[in-house]
Amino acid sequence: MSFEAYLGFTEGTATIHLAGELGESSTPVFRSLVDQAGTRPLERLVLQMSALRSISSAGVRALVWAHQMMGPRVEIILVGARAEVRETIRLAGFDHSITIATAGSSA
């Protein structure tokens, strides 16, 4: 399954758009974008997930790593995640560490 991701900035927010499957082979790309985002002072890291079809345990570990990398002052917001992706994140217990928003929210 393919994976695409790109990074954009607006004021104190970095947004990473994710599409396809976030799994073992795609986590290096995701981690590289998080590293790039971390070079700027941020208040929020928004992960736009409306085009993300699935996430594996390796993908969840990459989200946990991003949370640790950003530190406690950067809020991580997941936007538009499919029910299956939200459930995987919930089962991992990571849903308490981030904000999960719907695609139509202003996050």
N, CA and C atoms as a LAMMPS dump frame, in Angstrom:
ITEM: TIMESTEP
0
ITEM: NUMBER OF ATOMS
321
ITEM: BOX BOUNDS ff ff ff
-5.0000000000000000e+02 5.0000000000000000e+02
-5.0000000000000000e+02 5.0000000000000000e+02
-5.0000000000000000e+02 5.0000000000000000e+02
ITEM: ATOMS id mol type element x y z
1 1 1 N 0.846 -1.182 0
2 1 2 C 0 0 0
3 1 3 C 0.891 1.245 0
4 2 1 N 0.494 2.265 -0.699
5 2 2 C 1.312 3.463 -0.822
6 2 3 C 1.11 4.409 0.354
7 3 1 N 2.04 5.324 0.462
8 3 2 C 1.985 6.326 1.518
9 3 3 C 2.495 7.636 0.946
10 4 1 N 1.793 8.715 1.251
11 4 2 C 2.227 10.049 0.857
12 4 3 C 2.062 10.97 2.053
13 5 1 N 2.963 11.921 2.178
14 5 2 C 2.876 12.88 3.277
15 5 3 C 3.597 14.155 2.869
16 6 1 N 3.07 15.272 3.353
17 6 2 C 3.762 16.541 3.15
18 6 3 C 3.481 17.45 4.336
19 7 1 N 4.332 18.449 4.494
20 7 2 C 4.331 19.326 5.653
21 7 3 C 4.094 20.762 5.228
22 8 1 N 3.288 21.474 6.011
23 8 2 C 3.066 22.894 5.794
24 8 3 C 3.061 23.626 7.123
25 9 1 N 3.308 24.931 7.079
26 9 2 C 3.352 25.754 8.285
27 9 3 C 2.416 26.947 8.152
28 10 1 N 1.758 27.287 9.239
29 10 2 C 0.964 28.503 9.353
30 10 3 C 1.15 29.016 10.766
31 11 1 N 1.789 30.165 10.907
32 11 2 C 2.071 30.758 12.214
33 11 3 C 2.67 29.711 13.151
34 12 1 N 2.061 29.434 14.295
35 12 2 C 2.615 28.483 15.268
36 12 3 C 2.129 27.066 15.088
37 13 1 N 1.648 26.74 13.877
38 13 2 C 1.103 25.412 13.616
39 13 3 C 1.83 24.761 12.442
40 14 1 N 2.24 23.522 12.652
41 14 2 C 2.743 22.698 11.558
42 14 3 C 1.657 21.678 11.249
43 15 1 N 1.381 21.472 9.966
44 15 2 C 0.383 20.49 9.556
45 15 3 C 1.05 19.461 8.658
46 16 1 N 0.897 18.194 9.038
47 16 2 C 1.381 17.096 8.21
48 16 3 C 0.16 16.393 7.636
49 17 1 N 0.085 16.366 6.313
50 17 2 C -1.007 15.69 5.609
51 17 3 C -0.55 14.266 5.317
52 18 1 N -1.349 13.291 5.726
53 18 2 C -1.009 11.882 5.571
54 18 3 C -2.031 11.197 4.674
55 19 1 N -1.549 10.349 3.767
56 19 2 C -2.438 9.598 2.88
57 19 3 C -1.888 8.188 2.702
58 20 1 N -2.782 7.218 2.631
59 20 2 C -2.374 5.83 2.429
60 20 3 C -2.324 5.077 3.735
61 21 1 N -1.23 4.37 3.957
62 21 2 C -1.058 3.562 5.159
63 21 3 C 0.185 3.993 5.918
64 22 1 N 0.021 4.327 7.198
65 22 2 C 1.166 4.649 8.047
66 22 3 C 1.574 3.361 8.745
67 23 1 N 2.622 2.751 8.228
68 23 2 C 3.109 1.477 8.737
69 23 3 C 4.619 1.463 8.847
70 24 1 N 5.173 0.282 9.006
71 24 2 C 6.619 0.099 9.213
72 24 3 C 7.45 0.782 8.127
73 25 1 N 7.09 0.599 6.866
74 25 2 C 7.911 1.146 5.782
75 25 3 C 7.745 2.652 5.597
76 26 1 N 6.642 3.221 6.09
77 26 2 C 6.402 4.65 5.893
78 26 3 C 6.778 5.506 7.095
79 27 1 N 7.061 4.907 8.236
80 27 2 C 7.383 5.717 9.412
81 27 3 C 8.636 6.575 9.244
82 28 1 N 9.667 6.15 8.495
83 28 2 C 10.812 7.063 8.324
84 28 3 C 10.427 8.39 7.657
85 29 1 N 9.507 8.344 6.704
86 29 2 C 9.042 9.57 6.047
87 29 3 C 8.316 10.449 7.06
88 30 1 N 7.419 9.843 7.825
89 30 2 C 6.676 10.58 8.848
90 30 3 C 7.628 11.195 9.868
91 31 1 N 8.586 10.41 10.351
92 31 2 C 9.528 10.913 11.349
93 31 3 C 10.366 12.072 10.799
94 32 1 N 10.73 12.001 9.533
95 32 2 C 11.494 13.075 8.907
96 32 3 C 10.682 14.372 8.885
97 33 1 N 9.389 14.271 8.577
98 33 2 C 8.541 15.462 8.566
99 33 3 C 8.363 16.025 9.974
100 34 1 N 8.244 15.157 10.968
101 34 2 C 8.152 15.628 12.361
102 34 3 C 9.449 16.328 12.758
103 35 1 N 10.583 15.756 12.359
104 35 2 C 11.878 16.413 12.62
105 35 3 C 11.915 17.805 11.999
106 36 1 N 11.456 17.926 10.763
107 36 2 C 11.437 19.229 10.095
108 36 3 C 10.514 20.2 10.827
109 37 1 N 9.36 19.709 11.249
110 37 2 C 8.413 20.561 11.981
111 37 3 C 9.037 21.058 13.276
112 38 1 N 9.814 20.209 13.916
113 38 2 C 10.426 20.549 15.196
114 38 3 C 11.509 21.605 15.118
115 39 1 N 11.892 21.992 13.91
116 39 2 C 12.923 23.028 13.78
117 39 3 C 12.358 24.432 13.989
118 40 1 N 11.034 24.546 14.057
119 40 2 C 10.379 25.841 14.27
120 40 3 C 9.666 25.846 15.618
121 41 1 N 9.511 27.042 16.19
122 41 2 C 8.724 27.113 17.431
123 41 3 C 7.247 26.853 17.119
124 42 1 N 6.667 25.867 17.775
125 42 2 C 5.287 25.468 17.492
126 42 3 C 4.426 25.482 18.738
127 43 1 N 3.146 25.714 18.507
128 43 2 C 2.131 25.539 19.534
129 43 3 C 1.342 24.267 19.267
130 44 1 N 1.187 23.941 17.959
131 44 2 C 0.382 22.791 17.561
132 44 3 C 1.044 22.036 16.417
133 45 1 N 0.878 20.713 16.467
134 45 2 C 1.204 19.853 15.339
135 45 3 C -0.107 19.186 14.933
136 46 1 N -0.6 19.542 13.75
137 46 2 C -1.851 18.993 13.245
138 46 3 C -1.516 17.875 12.267
139 47 1 N -2.108 16.723 12.489
140 47 2 C -1.944 15.598 11.58
141 47 3 C -3.264 15.422 10.839
142 48 1 N -3.272 15.825 9.584
143 48 2 C -4.462 15.732 8.747
144 48 3 C -4.534 14.304 8.215
145 49 1 N -5.512 13.537 8.722
146 49 2 C -5.573 12.099 8.448
147 49 3 C -6.766 11.676 7.612
148 50 1 N -7.473 12.607 6.994
149 50 2 C -8.681 12.221 6.256
150 50 3 C -8.382 11.28 5.09
151 51 1 N -7.176 11.302 4.537
152 51 2 C -6.81 10.41 3.44
153 51 3 C -5.98 9.211 3.913
154 52 1 N -5.804 9.081 5.23
155 52 2 C -5.057 7.945 5.775
156 52 3 C -6.014 6.764 5.897
157 53 1 N -5.714 5.682 5.179
158 53 2 C -6.611 4.522 5.167
159 53 3 C -6.414 3.623 6.372
160 54 1 N -5.166 3.501 6.85
161 54 2 C -4.914 2.614 7.99
162 54 3 C -3.633 3.017 8.694
163 55 1 N -3.504 2.517 9.92
164 55 2 C -2.309 2.75 10.718
165 55 3 C -1.977 1.448 11.441
166 56 1 N -0.725 1.062 11.398
167 56 2 C -0.285 -0.163 12.065
168 56 3 C 0.278 0.181 13.439
169 57 1 N 0.697 -0.841 14.166
170 57 2 C 1.313 -0.59 15.468
171 57 3 C 2.594 0.227 15.306
172 58 1 N 3.309 0.03 14.209
173 58 2 C 4.506 0.844 13.95
174 58 3 C 4.122 2.305 13.748
175 59 1 N 2.987 2.538 13.096
176 59 2 C 2.497 3.899 12.917
177 59 3 C 2.114 4.543 14.232
178 60 1 N 1.474 3.777 15.113
179 60 2 C 1.129 4.298 16.439
180 60 3 C 2.398 4.619 17.225
181 61 1 N 3.403 3.742 17.133
182 61 2 C 4.687 4.031 17.805
183 61 3 C 5.296 5.32 17.271
184 62 1 N 5.146 5.577 15.967
185 62 2 C 5.658 6.816 15.377
186 62 3 C 4.899 8.025 15.923
187 63 1 N 3.592 7.882 16.161
188 63 2 C 2.821 8.968 16.774
189 63 3 C 3.296 9.238 18.201
190 64 1 N 3.551 8.176 18.944
191 64 2 C 4.056 8.326 20.316
192 64 3 C 5.413 9.018 20.282
193 65 1 N 6.271 8.613 19.358
194 65 2 C 7.582 9.248 19.221
195 65 3 C 7.419 10.732 18.903
196 66 1 N 6.485 11.073 18.002
197 66 2 C 6.246 12.482 17.652
198 66 3 C 5.806 13.27 18.881
199 67 1 N 4.957 12.666 19.684
200 67 2 C 4.485 13.312 20.917
201 67 3 C 5.658 13.585 21.853
202 68 1 N 6.541 12.623 22.004
203 68 2 C 7.719 12.794 22.857
204 68 3 C 8.669 13.822 22.262
205 69 1 N 8.843 13.783 20.962
206 69 2 C 9.747 14.707 20.268
207 69 3 C 9.278 16.16 20.413
208 70 1 N 7.985 16.38 20.292
209 70 2 C 7.435 17.737 20.358
210 70 3 C 7.44 18.289 21.781
211 71 1 N 7.322 17.428 22.759
212 71 2 C 7.328 17.892 24.138
213 71 3 C 5.955 18.328 24.61
214 72 1 N 5.853 18.664 25.881
215 72 2 C 4.55 18.945 26.484
216 72 3 C 3.913 20.271 26.046
217 73 1 N 4.674 21.169 25.473
218 73 2 C 4.112 22.471 25.092
219 73 3 C 3.465 22.477 23.717
220 74 1 N 3.632 21.405 22.956
221 74 2 C 3.057 21.333 21.613
222 74 3 C 1.868 20.368 21.646
223 75 1 N 0.692 20.902 21.326
224 75 2 C -0.508 20.079 21.264
225 75 3 C -0.526 19.337 19.932
226 76 1 N -0.797 18.036 19.989
227 76 2 C -0.927 17.247 18.771
228 76 3 C -2.409 16.999 18.532
229 77 1 N -2.849 17.37 17.318
230 77 2 C -4.257 17.261 16.956
231 77 3 C -4.374 16.374 15.721
232 78 1 N -5.165 15.323 15.822
233 78 2 C -5.46 14.459 14.689
234 78 3 C -6.789 14.907 14.104
235 79 1 N -6.802 15.201 12.809
236 79 2 C -8.01 15.708 12.158
237 79 3 C -8.457 14.732 11.076
238 80 1 N -9.733 14.387 11.111
239 80 2 C -10.34 13.611 10.037
240 80 3 C -9.984 12.142 9.997
241 81 1 N -9.484 11.583 11.088
242 81 2 C -9.101 10.167 11.086
243 81 3 C -10.324 9.273 10.933
244 82 1 N -10.191 8.253 10.104
245 82 2 C -11.258 7.265 9.928
246 82 3 C -11.486 6.514 11.234
247 83 1 N -12.652 5.905 11.346
248 83 2 C -13.013 5.161 12.558
249 83 3 C -11.989 4.074 12.873
250 84 1 N -11.496 3.368 11.858
251 84 2 C -10.526 2.29 12.084
252 84 3 C -9.213 2.835 12.65
253 85 1 N -8.792 3.984 12.145
254 85 2 C -7.557 4.61 12.624
255 85 3 C -7.743 5.08 14.065
256 86 1 N -8.87 5.736 14.342
257 86 2 C -9.156 6.183 15.718
258 86 3 C -9.203 5.002 16.673
259 87 1 N -9.791 3.892 16.246
260 87 2 C -9.893 2.715 17.111
261 87 3 C -8.517 2.124 17.408
262 88 1 N -7.652 2.064 16.421
263 88 2 C -6.291 1.559 16.644
264 88 3 C -5.559 2.438 17.648
265 89 1 N -5.703 3.743 17.513
266 89 2 C -5.065 4.684 18.437
267 89 3 C -5.656 4.533 19.841
268 90 1 N -6.973 4.35 19.916
269 90 2 C -7.638 4.161 21.21
270 90 3 C -7.187 2.869 21.871
271 91 1 N -7.113 1.79 21.115
272 91 2 C -6.687 0.503 21.676
273 91 3 C -5.255 0.561 22.215
274 92 1 N -4.443 1.406 21.606
275 92 2 C -3.063 1.577 22.077
276 92 3 C -2.998 2.47 23.318
277 93 1 N -4.128 3.108 23.662
278 93 2 C -4.163 3.989 24.826
279 93 3 C -3.574 5.359 24.578
280 94 1 N -3.337 5.687 23.307
281 94 2 C -2.703 6.958 22.983
282 94 3 C -3.716 8.085 22.812
283 95 1 N -4.995 7.764 22.786
284 95 2 C -6.027 8.778 22.582
285 95 3 C -6.119 9.769 23.731
286 96 1 N -5.54 9.445 24.884
287 96 2 C -5.564 10.357 26.027
288 96 3 C -4.434 11.385 25.975
289 97 1 N -3.489 11.184 25.065
290 97 2 C -2.326 12.069 24.974
291 97 3 C -2.442 13.108 23.871
292 98 1 N -3.461 12.991 23.047
293 98 2 C -3.63 13.86 21.896
294 98 3 C -5.064 14.34 21.812
295 99 1 N -5.328 15.239 20.883
296 99 2 C -6.689 15.685 20.609
297 99 3 C -7.116 15.071 19.276
298 100 1 N -8.29 14.465 19.271
299 100 2 C -8.823 13.898 18.034
300 100 3 C -10.016 14.755 17.618
301 101 1 N -9.912 15.357 16.433
302 101 2 C -10.946 16.264 15.934
303 101 3 C -11.549 15.701 14.66
304 102 1 N -12.749 16.13 14.347
305 102 2 C -13.37 15.724 13.092
306 102 3 C -12.853 16.592 11.961
307 103 1 N -13.059 16.15 10.746
308 103 2 C -12.524 16.867 9.576
309 103 3 C -13.093 18.275 9.466
310 104 1 N -14.312 18.505 9.92
311 104 2 C -14.925 19.817 9.795
312 104 3 C -14.622 20.768 10.922
313 105 1 N -13.82 20.354 11.911
314 105 2 C -13.529 21.236 13.044
315 105 3 C -12.514 22.291 12.663
316 106 1 N -12.339 23.256 13.521
317 106 2 C -11.418 24.361 13.242
318 106 3 C -10.027 24.105 13.791
319 107 1 N -9.702 22.866 14.157
320 107 2 C -8.384 22.542 14.711
321 107 3 C -7.278 22.765 13.723
